[in-house]
């Protein structure tokens, strides 16, 4: 197999070393997938290979791409000249990759027009085809802010491939996608490999890693702890951490009995109907959520799961119906954990300052920060960093920490674990369950993982994109008790 990219002794430094020297080779026709714990440096490796590290971090090592040798410490202009035509990246956060003022078709056509040099008509046709391949033919004229997180991720994927680069680096390409769309993206990634391209994928999705096959490297604390063929590493792991990582997959979780919930209704949707972008998402829906109850919401990408949460929190108004909340509770105690945490933080200030602002604004106890950081497996040194220097998983846990400081009575958690590795995902959901039980906090949990929902919630609500109805598809697995 022909090597398209050879990385020698790549390391990433900041105040301390974040990634130990790592060497890897991307071969034509052989996928390489990096899996491992959140914050282990997987995304930093991708940024070092692309030459796109934040200015406060630096990389060392060399790259060999074709006949060209690059010193990543200097990040010369010739490195960035490879973007789009030789090297292409699908970043972890689609909201940071897409121009909010451009429609989907325009985002995708730019690669064909300005990188491959196609005519305007050819570029438009290419963009339409790529959007159709990811199931977004009907959303070619939509702006990013009109798309769900999963839809935005698919637009970013189509745009990343439009320049025709032979080497694709995909950072969490299936984040926020339902199972069907995840498999579609996996097939699209494999099609690029089958056409002679090289693929480096970073993912927490063990199912995707199995689908891609090829080689797998397991990263922990900036080091490779196990590497080999996917069939060997994922089916017969040798390292203790790899075994722990695979055992934390929701499909492997044991069946558990959740705590009983109270009769107190914290929030209620009464005959709610919502349309967005000219499409009816759901109509005449009624739902009661009780203190201490964990309700799951599932459904295909774009079916209105996030919009339903926005209605519950009165962030948007329904076309019909109303929302009733438990009386006497301050509005600030009804909170949303957003699907894309970068949009929830000011980019230029440290995480410490973000938390201090909340504490000062609401007169909270600063001593609560330490125990919550320990519960969420967040290192104290992260407080001094800005959002852009954290992994998506670390930033999502800071978003949850900030909410918990407000002692919420209701949390709408929109795909809260989509950026977390299986181990931290399991720990985070255990924390949410404990919060629901101990604080009698109602939680609505959105996820595309049926195993996760079945084993973490009292009941599951399914939003169907085809008939725009909400239906309760799970038998009542919870007990009602008096307060």
Secondary structure, DSSP 8 states (H G I E B T S, - for coil): --EEEEEEEEEEESSSEEEEEEEEEEETTB-EEEEE-TTSSHHHHHHHHHT---TT-EEEEEEEETTEEEETTT--HHHHTTBTTTEEEE-S-HHHHS-TTSBHHHHHHHIIIIIS---HHHHHHHHHHHHHHTT-GGGTT-BGGGS-HHHHHHHHHHHHHTT--SEEEEESTTTT--HHHHHHHHHHHHHHHHTT-EEEEE-S-HHHHHHH-SEEEEEETTEEEEEEEHHHHHHS--SHHHHHHHHTSGGG--------B-S-EEEEEEEEEEEETTEEEEEEEEEEEETT-EEEEEE-TTSSHHHHHHHHTTSS--SEEEEEE-TT--GGGEEEE-SSGGGGS-TTSBHHHHHHHHHHHHT--TTHHHHHHHHTT--GGGGGSBGGGS-HHHHHHHHHHHHHTT--SEEEEESTTTTS-HHHHHHHHHHHHHHHHHH--EEEEE-S-HHHHHHH-SEEEEE-TTT--EEE-S-----B---
